[in-house]
Amino acid sequence: MALNLQIATLTFSFFFGICFSVLLTLNHKIIYHSNKFIKTIGTILIVGLSNIIYFIGLKYIDNATFHPYMLFALVLGFYLEIIISKYIKK
């Protein structure tokens, strides 16, 4: 894989991790609902649609080739947003 594609996929994965964390924060009431049916369907929809959007983005960037370091960038973006939001709330 060319270097510019690797940088583009890493950047996309990082920012998608941030967006995914924000999406989960915004849908906190659905994910942690007391009704198990709403909780299950809501979680499946949120996570499922996020996965579809992520792989569609990867499809446009590099034909949906997935490497382990993309997962690392995704998780890094996810946790960085959590740390930043906790810092802002203080």
N, C-alpha and C positions, 0 to 999 in steps of 0.2 A: 504494500500500500504506500502511496506517495506521501511525503511529509505534509503537504498542504491538506490532504484528506484526513490525515491523523489529527492534525491541529483543529480542523473544522469539526470532526466528530468528538474530540475531547471537549471543545468549547461548547458544542451543542449538548453533550451529556452533562456537563457542569451546570449550565443554565437551566436545563430541564430538571435537574435535581433540585435547584432552587424553586422553580415553578411548581414542582410536585409537592415540596414541603409547604409552600404557601397554599396550594389547593387542599391539602389535608388539614391544614389549620383552619381554613375557611369552612370546610365541611365537617368540623369537629362534632357538631350536634348530630349529624347523620351517622357518623361512624360509631359514636358512643351512645347511641339511642337506647332507651330501656327496652323497647320492643325488639325482639330478636329477628323478626322478619324484616323490619325496616333496616336494622343494623346489617344484616347479611346482604340484602339486595343493594343497599347503598354502598357498602364496601366493595362488592363485586363490580358495580357500575363505575365507581370512582377509580379503582385500581385497574380495572379492565380497559376503560377508555384511556387512561393515562398510558398504559402499555401500548395500545394501538397507536396513539398519537406519537409516542416515542419511536416506535419502529417505522411509522410512516416518515417521520423526520429523518431517520437513518437511511431509509430507502432513497430519499431525495439526495442525501449527501454522498453516500458510498454504497449503494445497492444493498443496504441492510446487513452489511458485514459487521458482526459483533465481536469485539475483542474484550478480554478481561479488564484491561485498563479503562475501558469505557464505563464499566460498572464502578470502578474506583472513583472516576470523576463524577459520576452520578451520585454516589454516596457522599463524596466530599462536598458537593454542592448542597445536598440535602442537609447535612449536619452544619455546614457553614451558615445556612439560613436560620437554623434553630438557634445557633449561638448568637448571631446578630440580632435576632428578634428578642432573645432574652436580655441582651445588653441594652437594647432600645427601651424595653419595658421598665428597666430600673431607673 
